[in-house]
């Protein structure tokens, strides 16, 4: 039996960092602000395991003009996750309800993962969730995929990994996992049905 392994951000949960600034900056200023503070690389270090307090302190010291906005990414982080991708959550629930174990491998801050588990109950359904901030590893590093396989005694070929990033999909395939790139829930449902994997 092929078992499903989900990414979380923009597969199960909608995530858009720009939403944190939407109420405090004109839309035209948001992307330049993110670029100036180097948001993508900075945020990735929280996903790698750096605490948000440390991350905010470092970025605020480097960009004092934006210190208040940088702090907001921590204190108002929940705004960046406005809700779920309902169709994908339904697939996860159907698999779990049919008695199939479901797993996750996600690049996610450990602190914000705990916050999201409290907000979204389906995140507690995984038989195991490998969270980058807890493991201090990031996709597409092959080691993070091996954490899931080794920790659970799994055979890579028996698992189908679902992720919106082509690099992460390629890394999973290189380890022998089946993998599909997520674009939207309807396309995923069709692909799973084609493979005979839709519960």
Contact map, one row per residue, 1 for C-alpha under 8 A:
1110000000000000000000000000000000000000000000000000000000000000000000000000000000000000000000000000000000000000000000000000000000000000000000000000000000000100000000000000000000000000000000000000000
1111000000000000000000000000000000000000000000000000000000000000000000000000000000000000000000000000000000000000000000000000000000000000000000000000000000000111000000000000000000000000000000000000100
1111100000000000000000000000000000000000000000000000000000000000000000000000000000000000000000000001110000000000000000000000000000000000000000000000000000000111000000000000000000000000000000000000000
0111110000000000000000000000000000000000000000000000000000000000000000000000000000000000000000000000111000000000000000000000000000000000000000000000000000000011110000000000000000000000000000000000000
0011111000000000000000000000000000000000000000000000000000000000000000000000000000000000000000000000011110000000000000000000000000000000000000000000000000000011110000000000000000000000000000000000000
0001111100110000000000000000000000000000000000000000000000000000000000000000000000000000000000000000011111000000000000000000000000000000000000000000000000000000111000000000000000000000000000000000000
0000111110110000000000000000000000000000000000000000000000000000000000000000000000000000000000000000000111000000000000000000000000000000000000000000000000000000111100000000000000000000000000000000000
0000011111111000000000000000000000000000000000000000000000000000000000000000000000000000000000000000000111000000000000000000000000000000000000000000000000000000001000000000000000000000000000000000000
0000001111111110000000000000000000000000000000000000000000000000000000000000000000000000000000000000000001100000000000000000000000000000000000000000000000000000000000000000000000000000000000000000000
0000000111111110000000000000000000000000000000000000000000000000000000000000000000001000000000000000000000000000000000000000000000000000000000000000000000000000000100000000000000000000000000000000000
0000011111111100000000000000000000000000000000000000000000000000000000000000000000001001000000000000000000000000000000000000000000000000000000000000000000000000011100000000000000000101000000000000000
0000011111111100000000000000000000000000000000000000000000000000000000000000000000011101100000000000000000000000000000000000000000000000000000000000000000000000000000000000000000000000000000000000000
0000000111111110000000000000000000000000000000000000000000000000000000000000000010111000000000000000000000000000000000000000000000000000000000000000000000000000000000000000000000000000000000000000000
0000000011111111000000000000000000000000000000000000000000000000000000000000000111111000000000000000000000000000000000000000000000000000000000000000000000000000000000000000000000000000000000000000000
0000000011001111100000000000000000000000000000000000000000000000000000000000000111000000000000000000000000000000000000000000000000000000000000000000000000000000000000000000000000000000000000000000000
0000000000000111111000000000000000000000000000000000000000000000000000000000000110000000000000000000000000000000000000000000000000000000000000000000000000000000000000000000000000000000000000000000000
0000000000000011111110000000000000000000000000000000000000000000000000001000101100000000000000000000000000000000000000000000000000000000000000000000000000000000000000000000000000000000000000000000000
0000000000000001111111000000011000000000000000000000000000000000000000000000000100000000000000000000000000000000000000000000000000000000000000000000000000000000000000000000000000000000000000000000000
0000000000000001111111100000000000000000000000000000000000000000000000000000001100000000000000000000000000000000000000000000000000000000000000000000000000000000000000000000000000000000000000000000000
0000000000000000111111100000000000000000000000000000000000000000000000011001101100000000000000000000000000000000000000000000000000000000000000000000000000000000000000000000000000000000000000000000000
0000000000000000111111111000010000000000000000000000000000000000000010010000000000000000000000000000000000000000000000000000000000000000000000000000000000000000000000000000000000000000000000000000000
0000000000000000011111111110010000000000000000000000000000000000000000000000000000000000000000000000000000000000000000000000000000000000000000000000000000000000000000000000000000000000000000000000000
0000000000000000001111111100000000000000000000000000000000000000000000000000000000000000000000000000000000000000000000000000000000000000000000000000000000000000000000000000000000000000000000000000000
0000000000000000000011111100000000000000000000000000000000000000000000000000000000000000000000000000000000000000000000000000000000000000000000000000000000000000000000000000000000000000000000000000000
0000000000000000000011111110110000000000000000000000000000000000000000000000000000000000000000000000000000000000000000000000000000000000000000000000000000000000000000000000000000000000000000000000000
0000000000000000000001111111110000000000000000000000000000000000000000000000000000000000000000000000000000000000000000000000000000000000000000000000000000000000000000000000000000000000000000000000000
0000000000000000000001001111111000000000000000000000000000000000000000000000000000000000000000000000000000000000000000000000000000000000000000000000000000000000000000000000000000000000000000000000000
0000000000000000000000000111111100000000000000000000000000000000000000000000000000000000000000000000000000000000000000000000000000000000000000000000000000000000000000000000000000000000000000000000000
0000000000000000000000001111111110000000000000000000000000000000000000000000000000000000000000000000000000000000000000000000000000000000000000000000000000000000000000000000000000000000000000000000000
0000000000000000010011001111111111000000000000000000000000000000000000000000000000000000000000000000000000000000000000000000000000000000000000000000000000000000000000000000000000000000000000000000000
0000000000000000010000000011111111100000000000000000000000000000000000000000000000000000000000000000000000000000000000000000000000000000000000000000000000000000000000000000000000000000000000000000000
0000000000000000000000000001111111110000000000000000000000000000000000000000000000000000000000000000000000000000000000000000000000000000000000000000000000000000000000000000000000000000000000000000000
0000000000000000000000000000111111111000000000000000000000000000000000000000000000000000000000000000000000000000000000000000000000000000000000000000000000000000000000000000000000000000000000000000000
0000000000000000000000000000011111111111000000000000000000000000000000000000000000000000000000000000000000000000000000000000000000000000000000000000000000000000000000000000000000000000000000000000000
0000000000000000000000000000001111111110000000000000000000000000000000000000000000000000000000000000000000000000000000000000000000000000000000000000000000000000000000000000000000000000000000000000000
0000000000000000000000000000000111111110000000000000000000000000000000000000000000000000000000000000000000000000000000000000000000000000000000000000000000000000000000000000000000000000000000000000000
0000000000000000000000000000000011111110010000000000000000100010010000000000000000000000000000000000000000000000000000000000000000000000000000000000000000000000000000000000000000000000000000000000000
0000000000000000000000000000000001111111110000000000000000000000000000000000000000000000000000000000000000000000000000000000000000000000000000000000000000000000000000000000000000000000000000000000000
0000000000000000000000000000000001111111111000000000000000000000000000000000000000000000000000000000000000000000000000000000000000000000000000000000000000000000000000000000000000000000000000000000000
0000000000000000000000000000000001000111111100000000000000000000000000000000000000000000000000000000000000000000000000000000000000000000000000000000000000000000000000000000000000000000000000000000000
0000000000000000000000000000000000000111111110000000000000000000000000000000000000000000000000000000000000000000000000000000000000000000000000000000000000000000000000000000000000000000000000000000000
0000000000000000000000000000000000001111111111000000001000100000000000000000000000000000000000000000000000000000000000000000000000000000000000000000000000000000000000000000000000000000000000000000000
0000000000000000000000000000000000000011111111100000000000000000000000000000000000000000000000000000000000000000000000000000000000000000000000000000000000000000000000000000000000000000000000000000000
0000000000000000000000000000000000000001111111110000000000000000000000000000000000000000000000000000000000000000000000000000000000000000000000000000000000000000000000000000000000000000000000000000000
0000000000000000000000000000000000000000111111111100001000000000000000000000000000000000000000000000000000000000000000000000000000000000000000000000000000000000000000000000000000000000000000000000000
0000000000000000000000000000000000000000011111111111001000000000000000000000000000000000000000000000000000011000000000000000000000001000000000000000000000000000000000000000000000000000000000000000000
0000000000000000000000000000000000000000001111111100000000000000000000000000000000000000000000000000000000111100000000000000000000011001010000000000000000000000000000000000000000000000000000000000000
0000000000000000000000000000000000000000000111111100000000000000000000000000000000000000000000000000000000111000000000000000000000011111110000000000000000000000000000000000000000000000000000000000000
0000000000000000000000000000000000000000000011111110000000000000000000000000000000000000000000000000000000001100000000000000000000011111100000000000000000000000000000000000000000000000000000000000000
0000000000000000000000000000000000000000000011111111011000000000000000000000000000000000000000000000000000000000000000000000000000001000000000000000000000000000000000000000000000000000000000000000000
0000000000000000000000000000000000000000000001001111111000000000000000000000000000000000000000000000000000000010000000000000000000000000000000000000000000000000000000000000000000000000000000000000000
0000000000000000000000000000000000000000000001000111111100000000000000000100000000000000000000000000000000000010000000000000000000000000000000000000000000000000000000000000000000000000000000000000000
0000000000000000000000000000000000000000000000000011111110000000000000000100000000000000000000000000000000000000000000000000000000000000000000000000000000000000000000000000000000000000000000000000000
0000000000000000000000000000000000000000000000000111111111000000000000000000000000000000000000000000000000000000000000000000000000000000000000000000000000000000000000000000000000000000000000000000000
0000000000000000000000000000000000000000010011000111111111100000000000000000000000000000000000000000000000000000000000000000000000000000000000000000000000000000000000000000000000000000000000000000000
0000000000000000000000000000000000000000000000000001111111110000000001100100000000000000000000000000000000000000000000000000000000000000000000000000000000000000000000000000000000000000000000000000000
0000000000000000000000000000000000000000000000000000111111111000000000000000000000000000000000000000000000000000000000000000000000000000000000000000000000000000000000000000000000000000000000000000000
0000000000000000000000000000000000000000000000000000011111111100000000000000000000000000000000000000000000000000000000000000000000000000000000000000000000000000000000000000000000000000000000000000000
0000000000000000000000000000000000001000010000000000001111111111001001000000000000000000000000000000000000000000000000000000000000000000000000000000000000000000000000000000000000000000000000000000000
0000000000000000000000000000000000000000000000000000000111111111111001100000000000000000000000000000000000000000000000000000000000000000000000000000000000000000000000000000000000000000000000000000000
0000000000000000000000000000000000000000000000000000000011111111001000000000000000000000000000000000000000000000000000000000000000000000000000000000000000000000000000000000000000000000000000000000000
0000000000000000000000000000000000000000000000000000000001111111000000000000000000000000000000000000000000000000000000000000000000000000000000000000000000000000000000000000000000000000000000000000000
0000000000000000000000000000000000001000000000000000000000111111111000000000000000000000000000000000000000000000000000000000000000000000000000000000000000000000000000000000000000000000000000000000000
0000000000000000000000000000000000000000000000000000000000111111111000000000000000000000000000000000000000000000000000000000000000000000000000000000000000000000000000000000000000000000000000000000000
0000000000000000000000000000000000000000000000000000000000010011111100000000000000000000000000000000000000000000000000000000000000000000000000000000000000000000000000000000000000000000000000000000000
0000000000000000000000000000000000001000000000000000000000010011111111000000000000000000000000000000000000000000000000000000000000000000000000000000000000000000000000000000000000000000000000000000000
0000000000000000000000000000000000000000000000000000000000111011111111100000000000000000000000000000000000000000000000000000000000000000000000000000000000000000000000000000000000000000000000000000000
0000000000000000000000000000000000000000000000000000000000000000111111110000000000000000000000000000000000000000000000000000000000000000000000000000000000000000000000000000000000000000000000000000000
0000000000000000000010000000000000000000000000000000000000000000011111111000000000000000000000000000000000000000000000000000000000000000000000000000000000000000000000000000000000000000000000000000000
0000000000000000000000000000000000000000000000000000000100110000011111111100000000000000000000000000000000000000000000000000000000000000000000000000000000000000000000000000000000000000000000000000000
0000000000000000000000000000000000000000000000000000000100010000001111111110000000000000000000000000000000000000000000000000000000000000000000000000000000000000000000000000000000000000000000000000000
0000000000000000000110000000000000000000000000000000000000000000000111111111100000000000000000000000000000000000000000000000000000000000000000000000000000000000000000000000000000000000000000000000000
0000000000000000100100000000000000000000000000000000000000000000000011111111100000000000000000000000000000000000000000000000000000000000000000000000000000000000000000000000000000000000000000000000000
0000000000000000000000000000000000000000000000000001100100000000000001111111100000000000000000000000000000000000000000000000000000000000000000000000000000000000000000000000000000000000000000000000000
0000000000000000000000000000000000000000000000000000000000000000000000111111100000000000000000000000000000000000000000000000000000000000000000000000000000000000000000000000000000000000000000000000000
0000000000000000000100000000000000000000000000000000000000000000000000011111111100000000000000000000000000000000000000000000000000000000000000000000000000000000000000000000000000000000000000000000000
0000000000000000100100000000000000000000000000000000000000000000000000011111111110000000000000000000000000000000000000000000000000000000000000000000000000000000000000000000000000000000000000000000000
0000000000000000000000000000000000000000000000000000000000000000000000000001111111000000000000000000000000000000000000000000000000000000000000000000000000000000000000000000000000000000000000000000000
0000000000000000101100000000000000000000000000000000000000000000000000000001111111000000000000000000000000000000000000000000000000000000000000000000000000000000000000000000000000000000000000000000000
0000000000000111111100000000000000000000000000000000000000000000000000000001111111000000000000000000000000000000000000000000000000000000000000000000000000000000000000000000000000000000000000000000000
0000000000001111000000000000000000000000000000000000000000000000000000000000111111110000000000000000000000000000000000000000000000000000000000000000000000000000000000000000000000000000000000000000000
0000000000000110000000000000000000000000000000000000000000000000000000000000011111110000000000000000000000000000000000000000000000000000000000000000000000000000000000000000000000000000000000000000000
0000000000001100000000000000000000000000000000000000000000000000000000000000000011111000000000000000000000000000000000000000000000000000000000000000000000000000000000000000000000000000000000000000000
0000000000011100000000000000000000000000000000000000000000000000000000000000000011111100100000000000000000000000000000000000000000000000000000000000000000000000000000000000000000000000000000000000000
0000000001111100000000000000000000000000000000000000000000000000000000000000000000111111100000000000000000000000000000000000000000000000000000000000000000000000000000000000000000000000100000000000000
0000000000010000000000000000000000000000000000000000000000000000000000000000000000011111110000000000000000000000000000000000000000000000000000000000000000000000000000000000000000000000100000000000000
0000000000000000000000000000000000000000000000000000000000000000000000000000000000001111111000000000000000000000000000000000000000000000000000000000000000000000000000000000000000000000110000000000000
0000000000110000000000000000000000000000000000000000000000000000000000000000000000001111111100000000000000000000000000000000000000000000000000000000000000000000000000000000000000000000100100000000000
0000000000010000000000000000000000000000000000000000000000000000000000000000000000011111111110000000000000000000000000000100000000000000000000000000000000000000000000000000000000000000000000000000000
0000000000000000000000000000000000000000000000000000000000000000000000000000000000000111111111000000000000000000000000000000000000000000000000000000000000000000000000000000000000000000000000000000000
0000000000000000000000000000000000000000000000000000000000000000000000000000000000000011111111100000000000000000000000000000000000000000000000000000000000000000000000000000000000000000000010000000011
0000000000000000000000000000000000000000000000000000000000000000000000000000000000000001111111110000010000000000000000000000000000000000000000000000000000000000000000000000000000000000000000000000000
0000000000000000000000000000000000000000000000000000000000000000000000000000000000000000111111111000000000000000000000000100000000000000000000000000000000000000000000000000000000000000000000000000000
0000000000000000000000000000000000000000000000000000000000000000000000000000000000000000011111111100000000000000000000000000000000000000000000000000000000000000000000000000000000000000000000000000001
0000000000000000000000000000000000000000000000000000000000000000000000000000000000000000001111111111110000000000000000000000000000000000000000000000000000000000000000000000000000000000000000000000011
0000000000000000000000000000000000000000000000000000000000000000000000000000000000000000000111111111110000000000000000000000100000000000000000000000000000000000000000000000000000000000000000000000000
0000000000000000000000000000000000000000000000000000000000000000000000000000000000000000000011111111000000000000000000000000000000000000000000000000000000000000000000000000000000000000000000000000000
0000000000000000000000000000000000000000000000000000000000000000000000000000000000000000000001111111000000000000000000000000000000000000000000000000000000000000000000000000000000000000000000000000001
0000000000000000000000000000000000000000000000000000000000000000000000000000000000000000000000111111100000000000000000000000000000000000000000000000000000000000000000000000000000000000000000000000000
0010000000000000000000000000000000000000000000000000000000000000000000000000000000000000000000111111110000000000000000000000000000000000000000000000000000000000000000000000000000000000000000000000000
0011000000000000000000000000000000000000000000000000000000000000000000000000000000000000000000110011111000000000000000000000011000000000000000000000000000000000000000000000000000000000000000000000000
0011110000000000000000000000000000000000000000000000000000000000000000000000000000000000000100110001111100000000000000000000111100000000000000000000000000000000000000000000000000000000000000000000000
0001110000000000000000000000000000000000000000000000000000000000000000000000000000000000000000000000111110000000000000000000011110000000000000000000000000000000000000000000000000000000000000000000000
0000111100000000000000000000000000000000000000000000000000000000000000000000000000000000000000000000011111000000000000000000010111100000000000000000000000000000000000000000000000000000000000000000000
0000111100000000000000000000000000000000000000000000000000000000000000000000000000000000000000000000001111100000000000000000000011110000000000011001000000000000000000000000000000000000000000000000000
0000011110000000000000000000000000000000000000000000000000000000000000000000000000000000000000000000000111110000000000000000000011110000001000000000000000000000000000000000000000000000000000000000000
0000000010000000000000000000000000000000000000110000000000000000000000000000000000000000000000000000000011111000000000000000000000111000011000000000000000000000000000000000000000000000000000000000000
0000000000000000000000000000000000000000000001110000000000000000000000000000000000000000000000000000000001111101100000000000000000111000000000000000000000000000000000000000000000000000000000000000000
0000000000000000000000000000000000000000000001111000000000000000000000000000000000000000000000000000000000111111100000000000000000111100000000000000000000000000000000000000000000000000000000000000000
0000000000000000000000000000000000000000000000101000000000000000000000000000000000000000000000000000000000011111110000000000000000111100000000000000000000000000000000000000000000000000000000000000000
0000000000000000000000000000000000000000000000000011000000000000000000000000000000000000000000000000000000001111111000000000000000000000000000000000000000000000000000000000000000000000000000000000000
0000000000000000000000000000000000000000000000000000000000000000000000000000000000000000000000000000000000011111111100000000000000000000000000000000000000000000000000000000000000000000000000000000000
0000000000000000000000000000000000000000000000000000000000000000000000000000000000000000000000000000000000011111111110000000000000100000000000000000000000000000000000000000000000000000000000000000000
0000000000000000000000000000000000000000000000000000000000000000000000000000000000000000000000000000000000000111111111000000000000000000000000000000000000000000000000000000000000000000000000000000000
0000000000000000000000000000000000000000000000000000000000000000000000000000000000000000000000000000000000000011111111100000000000000000000000000000000000000000000000000000000000000000000000000000000
0000000000000000000000000000000000000000000000000000000000000000000000000000000000000000000000000000000000000001111111110010000000000000000000000000000000000000000000000000000000000000000000000000000
0000000000000000000000000000000000000000000000000000000000000000000000000000000000000000000000000000000000000000111111111111000000000000000000000000000000000000000000000000000000000000000000000000000
0000000000000000000000000000000000000000000000000000000000000000000000000000000000000000000000000000000000000000011111111000000000000000000000000000000000000000000000000000000000000000000000000000000
0000000000000000000000000000000000000000000000000000000000000000000000000000000000000000000000000000000000000000001111111000000000000000000000000000000000000000000000000000000000000000000000000000000
0000000000000000000000000000000000000000000000000000000000000000000000000000000000000000000000000000000000000000000111111110000000000000000000000000000000000000000000000000000000000000000000000000000
0000000000000000000000000000000000000000000000000000000000000000000000000000000000000000000000000000000000000000000011111111100000000000000000000000000000000000000000000000000000000000000000000000000
0000000000000000000000000000000000000000000000000000000000000000000000000000000000000000100010000000000000000000000010011111100000000000000000000000000000000000000000000000000000000000000000000000000
0000000000000000000000000000000000000000000000000000000000000000000000000000000000000000000000000000000000000000000110011111110000000000000000000000000000000000000000000000000000000000000000000000000
0000000000000000000000000000000000000000000000000000000000000000000000000000000000000000000000000000000000000000000010001111110000000000000000000000000000000000000000000000000000000000000000000000000
0000000000000000000000000000000000000000000000000000000000000000000000000000000000000000000000010000010000000000000000001111111000000000000000000000000000000000000000000000000000000000000000000000000
0000000000000000000000000000000000000000000000000000000000000000000000000000000000000000000000000000111100000000000000000011111110000000000000000000000000000000000000000000000000000000000000000000000
0000000000000000000000000000000000000000000000000000000000000000000000000000000000000000000000000000111000000000000000000000111110000000000000000000000000000000000000000000000000000000000000000000000
0000000000000000000000000000000000000000000000000000000000000000000000000000000000000000000000000000011100000000000000000000011111000000000000000001000000000000000000000000000000000000000000000000000
0000000000000000000000000000000000000000000000000000000000000000000000000000000000000000000000000000001111000000000000000000011111100000000000000001000000000000000000000000000000000000000000000000000
0000000000000000000000000000000000000000000000000000000000000000000000000000000000000000000000000000000111000000000000000000000111110110000000010011000000000000000000000000000000000000000000000000000
0000000000000000000000000000000000000000000000000000000000000000000000000000000000000000000000000000000111111100100000000000000011111110000000000000000000000000000000000000000000000000000000000000000
0000000000000000000000000000000000000000000000111000000000000000000000000000000000000000000000000000000011111100000000000000000001111111111000010000000000000000000000000000000000000000000000000000000
0000000000000000000000000000000000000000000001111100000000000000000000000000000000000000000000000000000000111100000000000000000000111111100000000000000000000000000000000000000000000000000000000000000
0000000000000000000000000000000000000000000000011000000000000000000000000000000000000000000000000000000000001100000000000000000001111111000000000000000000000000000000000000000000000000000000000000000
0000000000000000000000000000000000000000000000011000000000000000000000000000000000000000000000000000000000000000000000000000000001111111100000010000000000000000000000000000000000000000000000000000000
0000000000000000000000000000000000000000000000111000000000000000000000000000000000000000000000000000000000000000000000000000000000011111110000000000000000000000000000000000000000000000000000000000000
0000000000000000000000000000000000000000000000011000000000000000000000000000000000000000000000000000000000000000000000000000000000011011111010110000000000000000000000000000000000000000000000000000000
0000000000000000000000000000000000000000000000110000000000000000000000000000000000000000000000000000000000100000000000000000000000010001111110010000000000000000000000000000000000000000000000000000000
0000000000000000000000000000000000000000000000000000000000000000000000000000000000000000000000000000000001100000000000000000000000010000111111011000000000000000000000010000000000000000000000000000000
0000000000000000000000000000000000000000000000000000000000000000000000000000000000000000000000000000000000000000000000000000000000000000011111010000000000000000000000110011000000000000000000000000000
0000000000000000000000000000000000000000000000000000000000000000000000000000000000000000000000000000000000000000000000000000000000000000111111111000000000000000000000000010000000000000000000000000000
0000000000000000000000000000000000000000000000000000000000000000000000000000000000000000000000000000000000000000000000000000000000000000001111111100000000000000000000000011001000000000000000000000000
0000000000000000000000000000000000000000000000000000000000000000000000000000000000000000000000000000000000000000000000000000000000000000100011111110000000000000000000000000000000000000000000000000000
0000000000000000000000000000000000000000000000000000000000000000000000000000000000000000000000000000000010000000000000000000000001010010111111111111000000000000000000000000000000000000000000000000000
0000000000000000000000000000000000000000000000000000000000000000000000000000000000000000000000000000000010000000000000000000000000000000001011111111100000000000000000000001000000000000000000000000000
0000000000000000000000000000000000000000000000000000000000000000000000000000000000000000000000000000000000000000000000000000000000000000000001111111111000000000000000000000000000000000000000000000000
0000000000000000000000000000000000000000000000000000000000000000000000000000000000000000000000000000000000000000000000000000000001000000000000111111111000000000000000000000000000000000000000000000000
0000000000000000000000000000000000000000000000000000000000000000000000000000000000000000000000000000000010000000000000000000000111000000000000011111111101000000000000000000000000000000000000000000000
0000000000000000000000000000000000000000000000000000000000000000000000000000000000000000000000000000000000000000000000000000000000000000000000001111111111110000000000000000000000000000000000000000000
0000000000000000000000000000000000000000000000000000000000000000000000000000000000000000000000000000000000000000000000000000000000000000000000000111111111000000000000000000000000000000000000000000000
0000000000000000000000000000000000000000000000000000000000000000000000000000000000000000000000000000000000000000000000000000000000000000000000000111111111000000000000000000000000000000000000000000000
0000000000000000000000000000000000000000000000000000000000000000000000000000000000000000000000000000000000000000000000000000000000000000000000000001111111000000000000000000000000000000000000000000000
0000000000000000000000000000000000000000000000000000000000000000000000000000000000000000000000000000000000000000000000000000000000000000000000000000111111100000000000000000000000000000000000000000000
0000000000000000000000000000000000000000000000000000000000000000000000000000000000000000000000000000000000000000000000000000000000000000000000000001111111110100000000000000000000000000000000000000000
0000000000000000000000000000000000000000000000000000000000000000000000000000000000000000000000000000000000000000000000000000000000000000000000000000100011111110000000000000000000000000000000000000000
0000000000000000000000000000000000000000000000000000000000000000000000000000000000000000000000000000000000000000000000000000000000000000000000000000100001111110000000000000001111000000000000000000000
0000000000000000000000000000000000000000000000000000000000000000000000000000000000000000000000000000000000000000000000000000000000000000000000000000000000111111000000000000000111000000000000000000000
1110000000000000000000000000000000000000000000000000000000000000000000000000000000000000000000000000000000000000000000000000000000000000000000000000000001111111000000000000000011000000000000000000000
0111100000000000000000000000000000000000000000000000000000000000000000000000000000000000000000000000000000000000000000000000000000000000000000000000000000111111100000000000000011000000000000000000000
0111100000000000000000000000000000000000000000000000000000000000000000000000000000000000000000000000000000000000000000000000000000000000000000000000000000001111110000000000000011110000000000000000000
0001111000000000000000000000000000000000000000000000000000000000000000000000000000000000000000000000000000000000000000000000000000000000000000000000000000000011111000001001000011110000000000000000000
0001111000100000000000000000000000000000000000000000000000000000000000000000000000000000000000000000000000000000000000000000000000000000000000000000000000000001111100001000000000111100000000000000000
0000011100100000000000000000000000000000000000000000000000000000000000000000000000000000000000000000000000000000000000000000000000000000000000000000000000000000111111011000000000111100000000000000000
0000001001100000000000000000000000000000000000000000000000000000000000000000000000000000000000000000000000000000000000000000000000000000000000000000000000000000011111011000000000001110000000000000000
0000000000000000000000000000000000000000000000000000000000000000000000000000000000000000000000000000000000000000000000000000000000000000000000000000000000000000001111111000000000001100000000000000000
0000000000000000000000000000000000000000000000000000000000000000000000000000000000000000000000000000000000000000000000000000000000000000000000000000000000000000001111111100000000001000000000000000000
0000000000000000000000000000000000000000000000000000000000000000000000000000000000000000000000000000000000000000000000000000000000000000000100000000000000000000000011111110000000000000000000000000000
0000000000000000000000000000000000000000000000000000000000000000000000000000000000000000000000000000000000000000000000000000000000000000001100000000000000000000001111111111000000000000000000000000000
0000000000000000000000000000000000000000000000000000000000000000000000000000000000000000000000000000000000000000000000000000000000000000000000000000000000000000111111111111100000111000000000000000000
0000000000000000000000000000000000000000000000000000000000000000000000000000000000000000000000000000000000000000000000000000000000000000000000000000000000000000000001111111110000100000000000000000000
0000000000000000000000000000000000000000000000000000000000000000000000000000000000000000000000000000000000000000000000000000000000000000000111000000000000000000000000111111111000000000000000000000000
0000000000000000000000000000000000000000000000000000000000000000000000000000000000000000000000000000000000000000000000000000000000000000000101001000000000000000100000011111111111100000000000000000000
0000000000000000000000000000000000000000000000000000000000000000000000000000000000000000000000000000000000000000000000000000000000000000000000000000000000000000000000001111111111100000000000000000000
0000000000000000000000000000000000000000000000000000000000000000000000000000000000000000000000000000000000000000000000000000000000000000000000000000000000000000000000000111111110000000000000000000000
0000000000000000000000000000000000000000000000000000000000000000000000000000000000000000000000000000000000000000000000000000000000000000000001000000000000010000000000000011111110000000000000000000000
0000000000000000000000000000000000000000000000000000000000000000000000000000000000000000000000000000000000000000000000000000000000000000000000000000000000011000000000000001111111000000000000000000000
0000000000000000000000000000000000000000000000000000000000000000000000000000000000000000000000000000000000000000000000000000000000000000000000000000000000011111100000000001111111100000000000000000000
0000000000000000000000000000000000000000000000000000000000000000000000000000000000000000000000000000000000000000000000000000000000000000000000000000000000011111100000000001100111110000000000000000000
0000000000000000000000000000000000000000000000000000000000000000000000000000000000000000000000000000000000000000000000000000000000000000000000000000000000000001111000001101100011111000000000000000000
0000000000000000000000000000000000000000000000000000000000000000000000000000000000000000000000000000000000000000000000000000000000000000000000000000000000000001111000001000000001111100000000000000000
0000000000000000000000000000000000000000000000000000000000000000000000000000000000000000000000000000000000000000000000000000000000000000000000000000000000000000011111001000000000111110000000000000000
0000000000100000000000000000000000000000000000000000000000000000000000000000000000000000000000000000000000000000000000000000000000000000000000000000000000000000011110000000000000011111101100000000000
0000000000000000000000000000000000000000000000000000000000000000000000000000000000000000000000000000000000000000000000000000000000000000000000000000000000000000000100000000000000001111101100000000000
0000000000100000000000000000000000000000000000000000000000000000000000000000000000000000000000000000000000000000000000000000000000000000000000000000000000000000000000000000000000000111111100000000000
0000000000000000000000000000000000000000000000000000000000000000000000000000000000001111000000000000000000000000000000000000000000000000000000000000000000000000000000000000000000000111111110000000000
0000000000000000000000000000000000000000000000000000000000000000000000000000000000000010000000000000000000000000000000000000000000000000000000000000000000000000000000000000000000000001111111000000000
0000000000000000000000000000000000000000000000000000000000000000000000000000000000000000000000000000000000000000000000000000000000000000000000000000000000000000000000000000000000000111111111100000000
0000000000000000000000000000000000000000000000000000000000000000000000000000000000000001000000000000000000000000000000000000000000000000000000000000000000000000000000000000000000000111111111110000000
0000000000000000000000000000000000000000000000000000000000000000000000000000000000000000001000000000000000000000000000000000000000000000000000000000000000000000000000000000000000000000111111111000010
0000000000000000000000000000000000000000000000000000000000000000000000000000000000000000000000000000000000000000000000000000000000000000000000000000000000000000000000000000000000000000011111111100000
0000000000000000000000000000000000000000000000000000000000000000000000000000000000000000000000000000000000000000000000000000000000000000000000000000000000000000000000000000000000000000001111111110000
0000000000000000000000000000000000000000000000000000000000000000000000000000000000000000000000000000000000000000000000000000000000000000000000000000000000000000000000000000000000000000000111111111110
0000000000000000000000000000000000000000000000000000000000000000000000000000000000000000000000000000000000000000000000000000000000000000000000000000000000000000000000000000000000000000000011111111110
0000000000000000000000000000000000000000000000000000000000000000000000000000000000000000000000000000000000000000000000000000000000000000000000000000000000000000000000000000000000000000000001111111100
0000000000000000000000000000000000000000000000000000000000000000000000000000000000000000000000000000000000000000000000000000000000000000000000000000000000000000000000000000000000000000000000111111110
0000000000000000000000000000000000000000000000000000000000000000000000000000000000000000000000000000000000000000000000000000000000000000000000000000000000000000000000000000000000000000000000011111110
0100000000000000000000000000000000000000000000000000000000000000000000000000000000000000000000000000000000000000000000000000000000000000000000000000000000000000000000000000000000000000000000011111111
0000000000000000000000000000000000000000000000000000000000000000000000000000000000000000001000100000000000000000000000000000000000000000000000000000000000000000000000000000000000000000000010011011111
0000000000000000000000000000000000000000000000000000000000000000000000000000000000000000001001100100000000000000000000000000000000000000000000000000000000000000000000000000000000000000000000000000111
